[in-house]
Structure formats: C-alpha cells, structure tokens
Amino acid sequence: MSKTSEATEMRKGREITRGEWEPFFQQFSQDHQEWLVYVAGQSHCNTASHEANGLPFQALTLHLDHTDEVLSILVRKADVAQEHVYLSIPQPCRVMVEKAGADVKLHIDSTEGSSTIIRFRRVVTPDYESEVTSGIPESTGGL
C-alpha cells in the first residue's frame, strides 16, 4: 500500500473487527496511557462523559454486565491517583480508530443506536518537545 493511500485510510479511520477487539484494547491502553480524553456524541454515558473531559486515560476494558457486553473507558481523576471515572458503552457493535495529526479518535457504535467519539490527546512535556524538535535528547547537552 502506498504512503498516500495509507494516509487516506487513517484519515477515514480503520474498523477494528470484533475478533481483534481484546488485543486492540489491551495494546491501545498501553500505548495511550495518560493521554487526555475528550468524549463527544450520543451515548448512555453522557453524564459521566462531561466529568471525563481532559482527564488522563487509563484503560479500555470489554466485559460482561449480566448478559450484556460493555466497553468501559477508565480515566483517572485529575491529581487523584486512586480515584477514577468510568464511562460505559453498552452493547458495542462497531469500533473504528482514526489518527488525526497527533490525536487519535475512537468511534464506537452501540446496538442500541448510540454513537460515541473519544478523542485522545498526547500530553507534551517540555523535555519531550525539545527532543522531538531538535532530534537530540536534552539530557546529553546537545553533544
């Protein structure tokens, strides 16, 4: 696949097949831990979604709640290591991932008709920024 078609595919998003969900959620959780979360869309978790905006991401988990499958998004409350906010999406049926610049978006549809978009923004620290800009780690003093 050419770089142009790969870039176009990522802008449109890529559907994660049902069989890939568990390993995808596990890897995504590892790769995006502490990124800031912003939730939008129509979902049954609207009240909690406002509480989660701008908080650090911890994990995505897929589990059963009685007989229904639920996708839960776990975020850490700001400056409180032991307190979390859970966003639950009941009966997920479609998951898409999209990369837009440095941000990543998950589009999650539910069999109940709800649609949720979760945007993940990387937290940039001054050390990270200078290393990325110069290509030289700051700790080496530029040598």
C-alpha positions, 0 to 999 in steps of 0.5 A, a space after each residue: 500500500 502506498 504512503 498516500 493511500 495509507 494516509 487516506 485510510 487513517 484519515 477515514 479511520 480503520 474498523 477494528 473487527 470484533 475478533 481483534 477487539 481484546 488485543 486492540 484494547 489491551 495494546 491501545 491502553 498501553 500505548 495511550 496511557 495518560 493521554 487526555 480524553 475528550 468524549 463527544 456524541 450520543 451515548 448512555 454515558 453522557 453524564 459521566 462523559 462531561 466529568 471525563 473531559 481532559 482527564 488522563 486515560 487509563 484503560 479500555 476494558 470489554 466485559 460482561 454486565 449480566 448478559 450484556 457486553 460493555 466497553 468501559 473507558 477508565 480515566 483517572 481523576 485529575 491529581 487523584 491517583 486512586 480515584 477514577 471515572 468510568 464511562 460505559 458503552 453498552 452493547 458495542 457493535 462497531 469500533 473504528 480508530 482514526 489518527 488525526 495529526 497527533 490525536 487519535 479518535 475512537 468511534 464506537 457504535 452501540 446496538 442500541 443506536 448510540 454513537 460515541 467519539 473519544 478523542 485522545 490527546 498526547 500530553 507534551 512535556 517540555 523535555 519531550 518537545 525539545 527532543 522531538 524538535 531538535 532530534 537530540 535528547 536534552 539530557 546529553 547537552 546537545 553533544 
